[in-house]
């Protein structure tokens, strides 16, 4: 059951969150849909490009960014953007747009890094050649930050996001023995890595007084 609102209006218009949602939909509608297979092949991230086992269409230093704006279908992008809207607007409100943007991209990088490490260490050669794509890792970082900032939210943060993270953690560990989870399909380790990054970043910044959540 997905929440449609956290019942906590942002104090200011979420410029970055809206811009990210618009950018993701623009890429999906105007770049992916006209030729989905070619777009996924060209702009996704390939773990094997990190250790030089293969050459991707783009260098991995570029493709980790382009892959964050790619999605595999309507269910993928609609689910991601719903979560980004519900939880992102309040995290942006607390972080400010600059720190929030850094959180989003840094979280996406850490998420991709962990997924890639697990794929290269425990996956097969074929696993490392499966394209990885989606904004889920970056959004997981936003969810992790929200978990720290708004524990008393109407969506029952500790229950909803806590169970969500537990599910990702369990599936990620099962993925150690499953190529479909380890080298592609649903990148559970990316979700785990992004969420933990958001948790730590929000905890450090709130402790330092750099990030102040709104009153609930």
Biotite code that builds the C-alpha atoms (Angstrom):
import biotite.structure as struc

atoms = struc.array([
    struc.Atom([0.000, 0.000, 0.000], chain_id="A", res_id=1, res_name="UNK", atom_name="CA", element="C"),
    struc.Atom([1.581, 3.265, -1.145], chain_id="A", res_id=2, res_name="UNK", atom_name="CA", element="C"),
    struc.Atom([1.080, 6.546, 0.718], chain_id="A", res_id=3, res_name="UNK", atom_name="CA", element="C"),
    struc.Atom([-0.201, 9.439, -1.366], chain_id="A", res_id=4, res_name="UNK", atom_name="CA", element="C"),
    struc.Atom([0.834, 12.161, 1.079], chain_id="A", res_id=5, res_name="UNK", atom_name="CA", element="C"),
    struc.Atom([2.738, 12.532, 4.318], chain_id="A", res_id=6, res_name="UNK", atom_name="CA", element="C"),
    struc.Atom([0.382, 15.273, 5.496], chain_id="A", res_id=7, res_name="UNK", atom_name="CA", element="C"),
    struc.Atom([3.280, 17.655, 6.024], chain_id="A", res_id=8, res_name="UNK", atom_name="CA", element="C"),
    struc.Atom([3.237, 20.641, 3.610], chain_id="A", res_id=9, res_name="UNK", atom_name="CA", element="C"),
    struc.Atom([6.629, 22.087, 2.756], chain_id="A", res_id=10, res_name="UNK", atom_name="CA", element="C"),
    struc.Atom([7.386, 25.614, 3.933], chain_id="A", res_id=11, res_name="UNK", atom_name="CA", element="C"),
    struc.Atom([8.588, 26.619, 0.482], chain_id="A", res_id=12, res_name="UNK", atom_name="CA", element="C"),
    struc.Atom([8.056, 25.431, -3.069], chain_id="A", res_id=13, res_name="UNK", atom_name="CA", element="C"),
    struc.Atom([10.258, 22.335, -3.711], chain_id="A", res_id=14, res_name="UNK", atom_name="CA", element="C"),
    struc.Atom([12.097, 23.660, -6.768], chain_id="A", res_id=15, res_name="UNK", atom_name="CA", element="C"),
    struc.Atom([14.725, 20.903, -6.962], chain_id="A", res_id=16, res_name="UNK", atom_name="CA", element="C"),
    struc.Atom([12.277, 18.053, -6.375], chain_id="A", res_id=17, res_name="UNK", atom_name="CA", element="C"),
    struc.Atom([9.962, 19.325, -9.111], chain_id="A", res_id=18, res_name="UNK", atom_name="CA", element="C"),
    struc.Atom([12.905, 19.895, -11.468], chain_id="A", res_id=19, res_name="UNK", atom_name="CA", element="C"),
    struc.Atom([14.151, 16.331, -10.902], chain_id="A", res_id=20, res_name="UNK", atom_name="CA", element="C"),
    struc.Atom([10.692, 14.890, -11.540], chain_id="A", res_id=21, res_name="UNK", atom_name="CA", element="C"),
    struc.Atom([10.306, 16.941, -14.719], chain_id="A", res_id=22, res_name="UNK", atom_name="CA", element="C"),
    struc.Atom([13.769, 15.918, -15.916], chain_id="A", res_id=23, res_name="UNK", atom_name="CA", element="C"),
    struc.Atom([13.069, 12.226, -15.307], chain_id="A", res_id=24, res_name="UNK", atom_name="CA", element="C"),
    struc.Atom([9.763, 12.338, -17.147], chain_id="A", res_id=25, res_name="UNK", atom_name="CA", element="C"),
    struc.Atom([11.306, 14.339, -20.007], chain_id="A", res_id=26, res_name="UNK", atom_name="CA", element="C"),
    struc.Atom([14.064, 11.755, -20.474], chain_id="A", res_id=27, res_name="UNK", atom_name="CA", element="C"),
    struc.Atom([11.539, 8.917, -20.330], chain_id="A", res_id=28, res_name="UNK", atom_name="CA", element="C"),
    struc.Atom([9.027, 10.475, -22.736], chain_id="A", res_id=29, res_name="UNK", atom_name="CA", element="C"),
    struc.Atom([11.337, 12.064, -25.308], chain_id="A", res_id=30, res_name="UNK", atom_name="CA", element="C"),
    struc.Atom([14.469, 9.915, -25.159], chain_id="A", res_id=31, res_name="UNK", atom_name="CA", element="C"),
    struc.Atom([13.451, 6.446, -23.994], chain_id="A", res_id=32, res_name="UNK", atom_name="CA", element="C"),
    struc.Atom([9.962, 5.795, -25.339], chain_id="A", res_id=33, res_name="UNK", atom_name="CA", element="C"),
    struc.Atom([10.756, 6.438, -29.035], chain_id="A", res_id=34, res_name="UNK", atom_name="CA", element="C"),
    struc.Atom([13.330, 3.619, -28.924], chain_id="A", res_id=35, res_name="UNK", atom_name="CA", element="C"),
    struc.Atom([13.441, 2.025, -25.481], chain_id="A", res_id=36, res_name="UNK", atom_name="CA", element="C"),
    struc.Atom([15.949, -0.756, -26.120], chain_id="A", res_id=37, res_name="UNK", atom_name="CA", element="C"),
    struc.Atom([18.501, 1.503, -27.798], chain_id="A", res_id=38, res_name="UNK", atom_name="CA", element="C"),
    struc.Atom([18.121, 4.157, -25.092], chain_id="A", res_id=39, res_name="UNK", atom_name="CA", element="C"),
    struc.Atom([18.589, 1.629, -22.285], chain_id="A", res_id=40, res_name="UNK", atom_name="CA", element="C"),
    struc.Atom([21.635, 0.153, -24.025], chain_id="A", res_id=41, res_name="UNK", atom_name="CA", element="C"),
    struc.Atom([23.296, 3.529, -24.560], chain_id="A", res_id=42, res_name="UNK", atom_name="CA", element="C"),
    struc.Atom([22.622, 5.442, -21.333], chain_id="A", res_id=43, res_name="UNK", atom_name="CA", element="C"),
    struc.Atom([22.616, 2.725, -18.644], chain_id="A", res_id=44, res_name="UNK", atom_name="CA", element="C"),
    struc.Atom([25.446, 1.884, -16.266], chain_id="A", res_id=45, res_name="UNK", atom_name="CA", element="C"),
    struc.Atom([27.455, -1.318, -16.712], chain_id="A", res_id=46, res_name="UNK", atom_name="CA", element="C"),
    struc.Atom([29.414, -2.632, -13.689], chain_id="A", res_id=47, res_name="UNK", atom_name="CA", element="C"),
    struc.Atom([31.956, -4.329, -15.947], chain_id="A", res_id=48, res_name="UNK", atom_name="CA", element="C"),
    struc.Atom([33.139, -0.923, -17.176], chain_id="A", res_id=49, res_name="UNK", atom_name="CA", element="C"),
    struc.Atom([34.503, -0.138, -13.697], chain_id="A", res_id=50, res_name="UNK", atom_name="CA", element="C"),
    struc.Atom([37.078, -2.944, -13.630], chain_id="A", res_id=51, res_name="UNK", atom_name="CA", element="C"),
    struc.Atom([37.741, -2.735, -17.356], chain_id="A", res_id=52, res_name="UNK", atom_name="CA", element="C"),
    struc.Atom([36.195, -6.127, -18.127], chain_id="A", res_id=53, res_name="UNK", atom_name="CA", element="C"),
    struc.Atom([34.097, -4.504, -20.860], chain_id="A", res_id=54, res_name="UNK", atom_name="CA", element="C"),
    struc.Atom([33.620, -1.225, -22.685], chain_id="A", res_id=55, res_name="UNK", atom_name="CA", element="C"),
    struc.Atom([30.246, 0.431, -22.424], chain_id="A", res_id=56, res_name="UNK", atom_name="CA", element="C"),
    struc.Atom([28.703, 2.986, -24.772], chain_id="A", res_id=57, res_name="UNK", atom_name="CA", element="C"),
    struc.Atom([29.646, 5.668, -22.235], chain_id="A", res_id=58, res_name="UNK", atom_name="CA", element="C"),
    struc.Atom([32.506, 5.873, -19.702], chain_id="A", res_id=59, res_name="UNK", atom_name="CA", element="C"),
    struc.Atom([31.356, 4.752, -16.252], chain_id="A", res_id=60, res_name="UNK", atom_name="CA", element="C"),
    struc.Atom([32.157, 8.209, -14.868], chain_id="A", res_id=61, res_name="UNK", atom_name="CA", element="C"),
    struc.Atom([29.384, 9.547, -17.094], chain_id="A", res_id=62, res_name="UNK", atom_name="CA", element="C"),
    struc.Atom([26.972, 6.625, -17.217], chain_id="A", res_id=63, res_name="UNK", atom_name="CA", element="C"),
    struc.Atom([26.379, 6.529, -13.452], chain_id="A", res_id=64, res_name="UNK", atom_name="CA", element="C"),
    struc.Atom([24.730, 9.936, -13.900], chain_id="A", res_id=65, res_name="UNK", atom_name="CA", element="C"),
    struc.Atom([22.803, 9.222, -17.103], chain_id="A", res_id=66, res_name="UNK", atom_name="CA", element="C"),
    struc.Atom([21.534, 5.929, -15.651], chain_id="A", res_id=67, res_name="UNK", atom_name="CA", element="C"),
    struc.Atom([19.915, 7.829, -12.773], chain_id="A", res_id=68, res_name="UNK", atom_name="CA", element="C"),
    struc.Atom([17.481, 9.417, -15.224], chain_id="A", res_id=69, res_name="UNK", atom_name="CA", element="C"),
    struc.Atom([16.586, 6.171, -16.995], chain_id="A", res_id=70, res_name="UNK", atom_name="CA", element="C"),
    struc.Atom([13.658, 3.873, -16.180], chain_id="A", res_id=71, res_name="UNK", atom_name="CA", element="C"),
    struc.Atom([12.548, 0.490, -17.441], chain_id="A", res_id=72, res_name="UNK", atom_name="CA", element="C"),
    struc.Atom([8.840, 1.220, -17.848], chain_id="A", res_id=73, res_name="UNK", atom_name="CA", element="C"),
    struc.Atom([5.844, 3.196, -16.659], chain_id="A", res_id=74, res_name="UNK", atom_name="CA", element="C"),
    struc.Atom([5.536, 1.328, -13.354], chain_id="A", res_id=75, res_name="UNK", atom_name="CA", element="C"),
    struc.Atom([9.216, 1.985, -12.632], chain_id="A", res_id=76, res_name="UNK", atom_name="CA", element="C"),
    struc.Atom([9.140, 5.731, -13.224], chain_id="A", res_id=77, res_name="UNK", atom_name="CA", element="C"),
    struc.Atom([5.705, 6.342, -11.683], chain_id="A", res_id=78, res_name="UNK", atom_name="CA", element="C"),
    struc.Atom([6.666, 4.537, -8.484], chain_id="A", res_id=79, res_name="UNK", atom_name="CA", element="C"),
    struc.Atom([9.989, 6.349, -8.213], chain_id="A", res_id=80, res_name="UNK", atom_name="CA", element="C"),
    struc.Atom([8.542, 9.777, -8.888], chain_id="A", res_id=81, res_name="UNK", atom_name="CA", element="C"),
    struc.Atom([5.687, 9.233, -6.418], chain_id="A", res_id=82, res_name="UNK", atom_name="CA", element="C"),
    struc.Atom([8.177, 8.453, -3.661], chain_id="A", res_id=83, res_name="UNK", atom_name="CA", element="C"),
    struc.Atom([10.381, 11.388, -4.678], chain_id="A", res_id=84, res_name="UNK", atom_name="CA", element="C"),
    struc.Atom([7.453, 13.791, -4.507], chain_id="A", res_id=85, res_name="UNK", atom_name="CA", element="C"),
    struc.Atom([6.041, 12.567, -1.193], chain_id="A", res_id=86, res_name="UNK", atom_name="CA", element="C"),
    struc.Atom([9.324, 12.434, 0.697], chain_id="A", res_id=87, res_name="UNK", atom_name="CA", element="C"),
    struc.Atom([11.584, 14.711, -1.333], chain_id="A", res_id=88, res_name="UNK", atom_name="CA", element="C"),
    struc.Atom([9.733, 17.971, -0.842], chain_id="A", res_id=89, res_name="UNK", atom_name="CA", element="C"),
    struc.Atom([10.160, 17.877, 2.942], chain_id="A", res_id=90, res_name="UNK", atom_name="CA", element="C"),
    struc.Atom([13.781, 16.740, 2.820], chain_id="A", res_id=91, res_name="UNK", atom_name="CA", element="C"),
    struc.Atom([14.514, 19.593, 0.396], chain_id="A", res_id=92, res_name="UNK", atom_name="CA", element="C"),
    struc.Atom([12.711, 21.945, 2.776], chain_id="A", res_id=93, res_name="UNK", atom_name="CA", element="C"),
    struc.Atom([15.028, 20.933, 5.626], chain_id="A", res_id=94, res_name="UNK", atom_name="CA", element="C"),
    struc.Atom([18.263, 20.664, 3.636], chain_id="A", res_id=95, res_name="UNK", atom_name="CA", element="C"),
    struc.Atom([17.903, 23.671, 1.368], chain_id="A", res_id=96, res_name="UNK", atom_name="CA", element="C"),
    struc.Atom([18.153, 23.170, -2.365], chain_id="A", res_id=97, res_name="UNK", atom_name="CA", element="C"),
    struc.Atom([21.972, 23.025, -2.638], chain_id="A", res_id=98, res_name="UNK", atom_name="CA", element="C"),
    struc.Atom([22.512, 20.415, 0.088], chain_id="A", res_id=99, res_name="UNK", atom_name="CA", element="C"),
    struc.Atom([19.474, 18.489, -1.127], chain_id="A", res_id=100, res_name="UNK", atom_name="CA", element="C"),
    struc.Atom([20.842, 18.309, -4.656], chain_id="A", res_id=101, res_name="UNK", atom_name="CA", element="C"),
    struc.Atom([24.202, 17.117, -3.301], chain_id="A", res_id=102, res_name="UNK", atom_name="CA", element="C"),
    struc.Atom([22.401, 14.508, -1.175], chain_id="A", res_id=103, res_name="UNK", atom_name="CA", element="C"),
    struc.Atom([20.486, 13.247, -4.211], chain_id="A", res_id=104, res_name="UNK", atom_name="CA", element="C"),
    struc.Atom([23.470, 12.815, -6.518], chain_id="A", res_id=105, res_name="UNK", atom_name="CA", element="C"),
    struc.Atom([25.900, 11.659, -3.828], chain_id="A", res_id=106, res_name="UNK", atom_name="CA", element="C"),
    struc.Atom([23.317, 9.140, -2.662], chain_id="A", res_id=107, res_name="UNK", atom_name="CA", element="C"),
    struc.Atom([22.882, 7.922, -6.223], chain_id="A", res_id=108, res_name="UNK", atom_name="CA", element="C"),
    struc.Atom([26.648, 7.511, -6.587], chain_id="A", res_id=109, res_name="UNK", atom_name="CA", element="C"),
    struc.Atom([27.018, 5.595, -3.315], chain_id="A", res_id=110, res_name="UNK", atom_name="CA", element="C"),
    struc.Atom([24.058, 3.394, -4.257], chain_id="A", res_id=111, res_name="UNK", atom_name="CA", element="C"),
    struc.Atom([25.562, 2.571, -7.648], chain_id="A", res_id=112, res_name="UNK", atom_name="CA", element="C"),
    struc.Atom([28.963, 2.001, -6.046], chain_id="A", res_id=113, res_name="UNK", atom_name="CA", element="C"),
    struc.Atom([27.651, -0.571, -3.561], chain_id="A", res_id=114, res_name="UNK", atom_name="CA", element="C"),
    struc.Atom([25.557, -2.376, -6.175], chain_id="A", res_id=115, res_name="UNK", atom_name="CA", element="C"),
    struc.Atom([28.557, -2.477, -8.506], chain_id="A", res_id=116, res_name="UNK", atom_name="CA", element="C"),
    struc.Atom([30.884, -3.774, -5.783], chain_id="A", res_id=117, res_name="UNK", atom_name="CA", element="C"),
    struc.Atom([28.506, -6.600, -4.867], chain_id="A", res_id=118, res_name="UNK", atom_name="CA", element="C"),
    struc.Atom([27.983, -7.475, -8.514], chain_id="A", res_id=119, res_name="UNK", atom_name="CA", element="C"),
    struc.Atom([31.719, -7.613, -9.265], chain_id="A", res_id=120, res_name="UNK", atom_name="CA", element="C"),
    struc.Atom([32.581, -9.493, -6.079], chain_id="A", res_id=121, res_name="UNK", atom_name="CA", element="C"),
    struc.Atom([29.761, -12.019, -6.006], chain_id="A", res_id=122, res_name="UNK", atom_name="CA", element="C"),
    struc.Atom([28.217, -11.988, -9.466], chain_id="A", res_id=123, res_name="UNK", atom_name="CA", element="C"),
    struc.Atom([29.263, -13.615, -12.702], chain_id="A", res_id=124, res_name="UNK", atom_name="CA", element="C"),
    struc.Atom([30.741, -12.026, -15.802], chain_id="A", res_id=125, res_name="UNK", atom_name="CA", element="C"),
    struc.Atom([27.265, -12.046, -17.323], chain_id="A", res_id=126, res_name="UNK", atom_name="CA", element="C"),
    struc.Atom([25.850, -10.278, -14.265], chain_id="A", res_id=127, res_name="UNK", atom_name="CA", element="C"),
    struc.Atom([28.366, -7.450, -14.603], chain_id="A", res_id=128, res_name="UNK", atom_name="CA", element="C"),
    struc.Atom([27.223, -6.839, -18.177], chain_id="A", res_id=129, res_name="UNK", atom_name="CA", element="C"),
    struc.Atom([23.555, -6.327, -17.275], chain_id="A", res_id=130, res_name="UNK", atom_name="CA", element="C"),
    struc.Atom([22.608, -2.621, -17.549], chain_id="A", res_id=131, res_name="UNK", atom_name="CA", element="C"),
    struc.Atom([21.691, -0.843, -14.314], chain_id="A", res_id=132, res_name="UNK", atom_name="CA", element="C"),
    struc.Atom([19.306, 2.092, -14.486], chain_id="A", res_id=133, res_name="UNK", atom_name="CA", element="C"),
    struc.Atom([16.872, 4.098, -12.419], chain_id="A", res_id=134, res_name="UNK", atom_name="CA", element="C"),
    struc.Atom([16.660, 6.839, -9.817], chain_id="A", res_id=135, res_name="UNK", atom_name="CA", element="C"),
    struc.Atom([15.896, 4.380, -7.009], chain_id="A", res_id=136, res_name="UNK", atom_name="CA", element="C"),
    struc.Atom([19.310, 4.637, -5.330], chain_id="A", res_id=137, res_name="UNK", atom_name="CA", element="C"),
    struc.Atom([19.192, 8.436, -5.173], chain_id="A", res_id=138, res_name="UNK", atom_name="CA", element="C"),
    struc.Atom([15.593, 8.370, -3.969], chain_id="A", res_id=139, res_name="UNK", atom_name="CA", element="C"),
    struc.Atom([16.554, 5.803, -1.325], chain_id="A", res_id=140, res_name="UNK", atom_name="CA", element="C"),
    struc.Atom([19.007, 8.404, 0.031], chain_id="A", res_id=141, res_name="UNK", atom_name="CA", element="C"),
    struc.Atom([16.110, 10.874, 0.267], chain_id="A", res_id=142, res_name="UNK", atom_name="CA", element="C"),
    struc.Atom([14.057, 8.256, 2.124], chain_id="A", res_id=143, res_name="UNK", atom_name="CA", element="C"),
    struc.Atom([16.927, 7.656, 4.535], chain_id="A", res_id=144, res_name="UNK", atom_name="CA", element="C"),
    struc.Atom([17.171, 11.368, 5.283], chain_id="A", res_id=145, res_name="UNK", atom_name="CA", element="C"),
    struc.Atom([13.399, 11.579, 5.760], chain_id="A", res_id=146, res_name="UNK", atom_name="CA", element="C"),
    struc.Atom([13.581, 8.687, 8.221], chain_id="A", res_id=147, res_name="UNK", atom_name="CA", element="C"),
    struc.Atom([15.864, 10.779, 10.439], chain_id="A", res_id=148, res_name="UNK", atom_name="CA", element="C"),
    struc.Atom([14.182, 14.145, 9.927], chain_id="A", res_id=149, res_name="UNK", atom_name="CA", element="C"),
    struc.Atom([10.497, 13.240, 10.293], chain_id="A", res_id=150, res_name="UNK", atom_name="CA", element="C"),
    struc.Atom([10.065, 10.142, 12.496], chain_id="A", res_id=151, res_name="UNK", atom_name="CA", element="C"),
    struc.Atom([6.590, 11.286, 13.552], chain_id="A", res_id=152, res_name="UNK", atom_name="CA", element="C"),
    struc.Atom([5.218, 11.771, 10.048], chain_id="A", res_id=153, res_name="UNK", atom_name="CA", element="C"),
    struc.Atom([1.649, 10.762, 9.215], chain_id="A", res_id=154, res_name="UNK", atom_name="CA", element="C"),
    struc.Atom([2.935, 7.973, 6.947], chain_id="A", res_id=155, res_name="UNK", atom_name="CA", element="C"),
    struc.Atom([4.320, 6.329, 10.099], chain_id="A", res_id=156, res_name="UNK", atom_name="CA", element="C"),
    struc.Atom([7.977, 6.679, 9.173], chain_id="A", res_id=157, res_name="UNK", atom_name="CA", element="C"),
    struc.Atom([9.303, 3.980, 11.477], chain_id="A", res_id=158, res_name="UNK", atom_name="CA", element="C"),
    struc.Atom([6.787, 1.427, 10.194], chain_id="A", res_id=159, res_name="UNK", atom_name="CA", element="C"),
    struc.Atom([6.593, 2.233, 6.478], chain_id="A", res_id=160, res_name="UNK", atom_name="CA", element="C"),
    struc.Atom([10.214, 3.180, 5.769], chain_id="A", res_id=161, res_name="UNK", atom_name="CA", element="C"),
    struc.Atom([11.547, 0.768, 8.384], chain_id="A", res_id=162, res_name="UNK", atom_name="CA", element="C"),
    struc.Atom([9.781, -2.176, 6.763], chain_id="A", res_id=163, res_name="UNK", atom_name="CA", element="C"),
    struc.Atom([10.776, -0.918, 3.313], chain_id="A", res_id=164, res_name="UNK", atom_name="CA", element="C"),
    struc.Atom([14.452, -0.891, 4.320], chain_id="A", res_id=165, res_name="UNK", atom_name="CA", element="C"),
    struc.Atom([14.220, -4.304, 6.004], chain_id="A", res_id=166, res_name="UNK", atom_name="CA", element="C"),
    struc.Atom([12.720, -5.721, 2.801], chain_id="A", res_id=167, res_name="UNK", atom_name="CA", element="C"),
    struc.Atom([15.562, -4.240, 0.718], chain_id="A", res_id=168, res_name="UNK", atom_name="CA", element="C"),
    struc.Atom([18.167, -5.621, 3.132], chain_id="A", res_id=169, res_name="UNK", atom_name="CA", element="C"),
    struc.Atom([16.686, -9.135, 3.097], chain_id="A", res_id=170, res_name="UNK", atom_name="CA", element="C"),
    struc.Atom([16.317, -9.175, -0.678], chain_id="A", res_id=171, res_name="UNK", atom_name="CA", element="C"),
    struc.Atom([19.861, -7.827, -1.112], chain_id="A", res_id=172, res_name="UNK", atom_name="CA", element="C"),
    struc.Atom([21.294, -10.685, 0.930], chain_id="A", res_id=173, res_name="UNK", atom_name="CA", element="C"),
    struc.Atom([19.249, -13.228, -0.978], chain_id="A", res_id=174, res_name="UNK", atom_name="CA", element="C"),
    struc.Atom([20.592, -11.503, -4.085], chain_id="A", res_id=175, res_name="UNK", atom_name="CA", element="C"),
    struc.Atom([24.084, -12.684, -3.180], chain_id="A", res_id=176, res_name="UNK", atom_name="CA", element="C"),
    struc.Atom([22.971, -16.052, -4.449], chain_id="A", res_id=177, res_name="UNK", atom_name="CA", element="C"),
    struc.Atom([20.790, -14.834, -7.322], chain_id="A", res_id=178, res_name="UNK", atom_name="CA", element="C"),
    struc.Atom([22.130, -13.337, -10.512], chain_id="A", res_id=179, res_name="UNK", atom_name="CA", element="C"),
    struc.Atom([18.839, -11.651, -11.294], chain_id="A", res_id=180, res_name="UNK", atom_name="CA", element="C"),
    struc.Atom([19.032, -9.483, -8.174], chain_id="A", res_id=181, res_name="UNK", atom_name="CA", element="C"),
    struc.Atom([22.795, -9.170, -8.112], chain_id="A", res_id=182, res_name="UNK", atom_name="CA", element="C"),
    struc.Atom([23.562, -8.115, -11.626], chain_id="A", res_id=183, res_name="UNK", atom_name="CA", element="C"),
    struc.Atom([20.429, -6.363, -12.735], chain_id="A", res_id=184, res_name="UNK", atom_name="CA", element="C"),
    struc.Atom([16.657, -6.517, -12.387], chain_id="A", res_id=185, res_name="UNK", atom_name="CA", element="C"),
    struc.Atom([15.932, -4.867, -9.003], chain_id="A", res_id=186, res_name="UNK", atom_name="CA", element="C"),
    struc.Atom([19.161, -3.421, -7.578], chain_id="A", res_id=187, res_name="UNK", atom_name="CA", element="C"),
    struc.Atom([18.467, -4.052, -3.901], chain_id="A", res_id=188, res_name="UNK", atom_name="CA", element="C"),
    struc.Atom([22.004, -3.260, -2.808], chain_id="A", res_id=189, res_name="UNK", atom_name="CA", element="C"),
    struc.Atom([21.668, 0.144, -4.466], chain_id="A", res_id=190, res_name="UNK", atom_name="CA", element="C"),
    struc.Atom([18.551, 0.771, -2.374], chain_id="A", res_id=191, res_name="UNK", atom_name="CA", element="C"),
    struc.Atom([20.343, -0.304, 0.801], chain_id="A", res_id=192, res_name="UNK", atom_name="CA", element="C"),
    struc.Atom([23.410, 1.813, 0.041], chain_id="A", res_id=193, res_name="UNK", atom_name="CA", element="C"),
    struc.Atom([21.399, 4.900, -0.830], chain_id="A", res_id=194, res_name="UNK", atom_name="CA", element="C"),
    struc.Atom([19.175, 4.602, 2.241], chain_id="A", res_id=195, res_name="UNK", atom_name="CA", element="C"),
    struc.Atom([22.115, 4.199, 4.627], chain_id="A", res_id=196, res_name="UNK", atom_name="CA", element="C"),
    struc.Atom([23.887, 7.158, 3.040], chain_id="A", res_id=197, res_name="UNK", atom_name="CA", element="C"),
    struc.Atom([20.810, 9.337, 3.545], chain_id="A", res_id=198, res_name="UNK", atom_name="CA", element="C"),
    struc.Atom([20.517, 8.193, 7.169], chain_id="A", res_id=199, res_name="UNK", atom_name="CA", element="C"),
    struc.Atom([24.131, 9.034, 7.965], chain_id="A", res_id=200, res_name="UNK", atom_name="CA", element="C"),
    struc.Atom([24.146, 12.336, 6.064], chain_id="A", res_id=201, res_name="UNK", atom_name="CA", element="C"),
    struc.Atom([20.957, 13.564, 7.765], chain_id="A", res_id=202, res_name="UNK", atom_name="CA", element="C"),
    struc.Atom([22.178, 12.454, 11.202], chain_id="A", res_id=203, res_name="UNK", atom_name="CA", element="C"),
    struc.Atom([25.504, 14.269, 10.806], chain_id="A", res_id=204, res_name="UNK", atom_name="CA", element="C"),
    struc.Atom([24.009, 17.454, 9.391], chain_id="A", res_id=205, res_name="UNK", atom_name="CA", element="C"),
    struc.Atom([21.201, 17.685, 11.945], chain_id="A", res_id=206, res_name="UNK", atom_name="CA", element="C"),
    struc.Atom([23.698, 17.067, 14.729], chain_id="A", res_id=207, res_name="UNK", atom_name="CA", element="C"),
    struc.Atom([25.853, 19.895, 13.391], chain_id="A", res_id=208, res_name="UNK", atom_name="CA", element="C"),
    struc.Atom([22.850, 22.212, 13.135], chain_id="A", res_id=209, res_name="UNK", atom_name="CA", element="C"),
    struc.Atom([23.215, 22.509, 9.354], chain_id="A", res_id=210, res_name="UNK", atom_name="CA", element="C"),
    struc.Atom([19.846, 20.889, 8.639], chain_id="A", res_id=211, res_name="UNK", atom_name="CA", element="C"),
    struc.Atom([16.685, 21.817, 10.530], chain_id="A", res_id=212, res_name="UNK", atom_name="CA", element="C"),
    struc.Atom([13.460, 19.877, 9.892], chain_id="A", res_id=213, res_name="UNK", atom_name="CA", element="C"),
    struc.Atom([10.188, 21.763, 9.992], chain_id="A", res_id=214, res_name="UNK", atom_name="CA", element="C"),
    struc.Atom([7.920, 21.400, 13.004], chain_id="A", res_id=215, res_name="UNK", atom_name="CA", element="C"),
    struc.Atom([5.518, 18.524, 12.570], chain_id="A", res_id=216, res_name="UNK", atom_name="CA", element="C"),
])
